[in-house]
Amino acid sequence: MIKRPTEIIKKENFLSQEKSINIKENNFQELMNIYNIAMKKTVQYLNDIKTDVKRFYDYDMIDHITYRVKSPESIIKKMQKKDYELNYKELIENINDIAGVRVVCPLKTDIYRIRDIIYNIDDIKVIEDKDYISKPKKSGYMSYHLIICVPVEYEEKIIYIKVEIQIRTMAMDFWATLEHRMKYKSKNKYSEECSKEFIKFSKTLKTIDNKIEKLYEKQYGKNNVVVLKR
């Protein structure tokens, strides 16, 4: 049974659950460092998968991996948007994407292969699984999201820290990156017309992904890569 991160941190007397968050405090910085360690450990797992598949099957199942720890300002903004109290209990239990890793792969089937491998890694515990590929968001967004718990050694004891993994094809990543820039980074208002166009683009890219998949199967065979179990 996995202890929830809040319970472990409380037991270690690291943070008081009800204590208000102060992003300038040493405790907050230390907590972010723990998330950073969990993120890097997750990246290492994924790089091992990439290397193993390349070595044994001569196949590039993962194109690239990006990662980040959410900025303190973004964490606070999200908590305020969700109407959470600004304390450590709310932060640790409810903000699941403080540590985030994105995996970009060539084919849609690669996404599910990677998911299956992650489920078979003994150290990793998957606590949430959302398939926005078979059921895209209304905006047109497509990706596969996993919230995992990663064991991190802290003060000679093991604590489990949450990390969000997003897995998507290159086409999905292209769409999501541009849509995010248009919607959140632009100074101009994201119009309804723009929103409708991006929904159309998403459907077009989904068709392209499916056609590439069929073309690849025709060229190399449907089951060209055996799913690795670690």
C-alpha positions in Angstrom: 0.0 0.0 0.0 1.4 3.4 -1.0 1.5 6.1 1.7 0.2 9.3 0.3 2.8 12.0 0.0 1.1 14.3 2.5 1.1 11.5 5.2 4.8 10.8 4.6 5.9 14.4 4.8 3.8 15.0 7.9 5.3 11.9 9.5 8.8 13.1 8.7 7.9 16.4 10.4 9.0 18.2 7.2 6.0 20.4 6.8 3.0 21.3 8.8 -0.1 20.4 6.7 -2.0 23.5 7.6 0.9 25.9 7.3 0.4 28.7 4.8 2.6 28.6 1.8 5.5 31.1 1.6 7.4 30.5 -1.6 10.4 32.3 -0.2 10.7 30.0 2.8 13.4 27.3 2.9 10.8 24.6 3.4 9.1 25.5 0.2 12.4 25.5 -1.7 13.3 22.1 -0.2 9.9 20.7 -1.2 10.4 21.9 -4.8 13.8 20.2 -4.7 12.2 16.9 -3.8 9.8 17.3 -6.7 12.8 18.0 -8.9 14.5 14.8 -7.8 11.3 12.8 -8.6 11.1 14.5 -12.0 14.7 13.6 -12.9 14.2 10.1 -11.7 11.2 9.7 -13.9 13.2 11.1 -16.9 15.8 8.5 -16.2 13.2 5.7 -16.3 12.0 7.0 -19.6 15.5 7.4 -21.1 16.1 3.8 -20.1 13.0 2.7 -22.0 14.2 4.7 -25.0 17.6 3.1 -24.8 16.4 -0.4 -24.3 13.9 -0.3 -27.2 16.6 1.1 -29.5 19.2 -1.5 -28.4 17.0 -4.6 -28.6 14.6 -3.6 -31.5 16.5 -0.9 -33.3 13.4 1.3 -33.0 13.1 4.9 -31.9 9.9 4.6 -29.8 10.5 7.9 -28.1 11.5 11.0 -30.2 12.3 13.3 -27.3 11.5 14.1 -23.6 11.0 17.5 -22.0 10.4 18.2 -18.3 10.0 21.0 -15.8 9.1 21.8 -12.3 6.2 24.2 -12.1 7.2 27.7 -11.1 6.1 28.9 -7.6 3.9 31.6 -9.2 2.2 29.1 -11.4 1.5 26.8 -8.4 -0.1 29.6 -6.4 -2.1 30.8 -9.4 -3.5 27.3 -10.1 -4.4 26.9 -6.4 -6.2 30.2 -6.4 -8.0 29.3 -9.7 -9.1 25.9 -8.1 -10.2 27.8 -5.0 -7.8 25.7 -2.8 -6.5 27.0 0.6 -2.9 28.1 0.2 -1.4 25.5 2.5 0.9 22.6 2.0 -1.8 20.0 2.5 -3.8 21.4 -0.4 -0.7 21.8 -2.6 0.6 18.3 -2.1 -2.7 16.5 -2.3 -4.3 18.4 -5.2 -1.7 19.9 -7.5 -0.5 16.8 -9.4 1.6 18.5 -12.1 4.2 20.3 -10.0 6.7 17.9 -11.5 5.9 17.3 -15.2 7.4 15.2 -17.9 6.4 15.1 -21.5 7.2 12.2 -23.8 6.9 12.7 -27.6 6.8 9.7 -29.9 6.3 9.0 -33.6 3.2 6.9 -33.6 -0.1 6.7 -31.6 0.5 3.0 -30.8 3.9 4.0 -29.3 1.9 6.0 -26.7 0.1 2.9 -25.4 3.3 0.8 -25.6 5.0 3.4 -23.3 2.1 3.4 -21.0 2.2 -0.4 -20.7 5.9 -0.3 -19.9 5.4 2.3 -17.2 2.7 0.2 -15.6 5.2 -2.7 -15.4 8.0 -0.7 -13.7 8.0 -2.0 -10.1 9.2 1.2 -8.5 6.5 3.3 -10.2 2.9 3.3 -8.9 0.3 4.8 -11.3 -2.5 6.6 -9.3 -4.3 8.3 -12.2 -4.8 7.5 -15.9 -6.5 9.8 -18.4 -6.8 9.0 -22.1 -7.4 12.3 -24.0 -6.6 10.5 -27.3 -9.6 8.2 -27.5 -11.6 11.0 -25.8 -10.1 14.3 -26.8 -11.0 17.5 -24.8 -13.5 19.8 -26.2 -10.7 22.2 -27.3 -9.3 19.4 -29.5 -6.4 18.6 -27.1 -5.1 15.1 -27.4 -2.5 13.4 -25.1 -2.2 10.6 -22.6 -1.8 11.6 -19.0 -0.5 9.5 -16.1 0.0 10.6 -12.5 2.6 8.4 -11.0 4.2 8.1 -7.5 8.0 7.9 -7.6 10.1 6.7 -4.6 12.6 9.4 -3.5 15.1 8.9 -0.7 14.8 11.7 1.8 16.7 11.7 5.1 17.5 8.0 4.7 13.8 7.1 4.2 11.7 6.5 1.1 8.9 8.9 0.3 6.6 8.8 -2.7 6.3 12.0 -4.8 3.8 12.6 -7.6 4.9 13.3 -11.2 2.6 13.9 -14.2 3.6 12.2 -17.4 2.1 13.4 -20.7 2.6 11.1 -23.7 1.7 12.3 -27.2 2.7 12.0 -30.9 4.7 14.7 -32.6 1.5 15.8 -34.4 -0.3 16.2 -31.1 2.6 18.0 -29.5 2.8 20.4 -32.5 -0.9 21.2 -32.1 -0.8 21.6 -28.3 2.3 23.8 -28.4 0.8 26.2 -30.9 -2.6 26.2 -29.2 -1.1 27.0 -25.8 0.9 29.9 -27.3 -2.2 31.3 -29.0 -4.4 30.9 -25.9 -2.2 31.8 -23.0 1.0 33.5 -24.3 -0.5 35.9 -26.8 -1.5 39.4 -25.6 -4.5 39.3 -27.9 -7.7 37.6 -26.8 -8.2 34.0 -27.9 -11.2 34.4 -30.1 -14.1 31.9 -30.6 -13.2 31.8 -34.3 -9.6 30.8 -33.4 -10.9 28.1 -31.0 -13.0 26.6 -33.7 -10.1 26.6 -36.2 -7.9 24.8 -33.7 -10.6 22.1 -33.2 -10.6 21.6 -37.0 -6.8 21.4 -37.0 -6.9 18.8 -34.2 -9.2 16.6 -36.3 -7.0 17.0 -39.3 -3.9 16.0 -37.3 -5.7 13.0 -35.9 -6.4 11.8 -39.5 -2.7 12.4 -40.4 -1.6 10.4 -37.3 -3.9 7.5 -38.3 -2.7 7.6 -41.9 1.0 7.6 -40.8 0.2 4.6 -38.5 -1.3 2.6 -41.4 1.6 3.6 -43.7 4.1 2.5 -41.1 2.3 -0.8 -40.6 2.3 -1.5 -44.3 6.0 -0.8 -44.5 7.3 -2.5 -41.4 4.5 -4.8 -40.2 1.9 -4.2 -37.4 3.8 -5.8 -34.6 7.3 -4.6 -35.3 8.1 -3.8 -31.7 7.5 -6.1 -28.7 6.4 -4.4 -25.6 9.1 -4.5 -23.0 8.3 -5.5 -19.5 10.9 -4.2 -17.0 
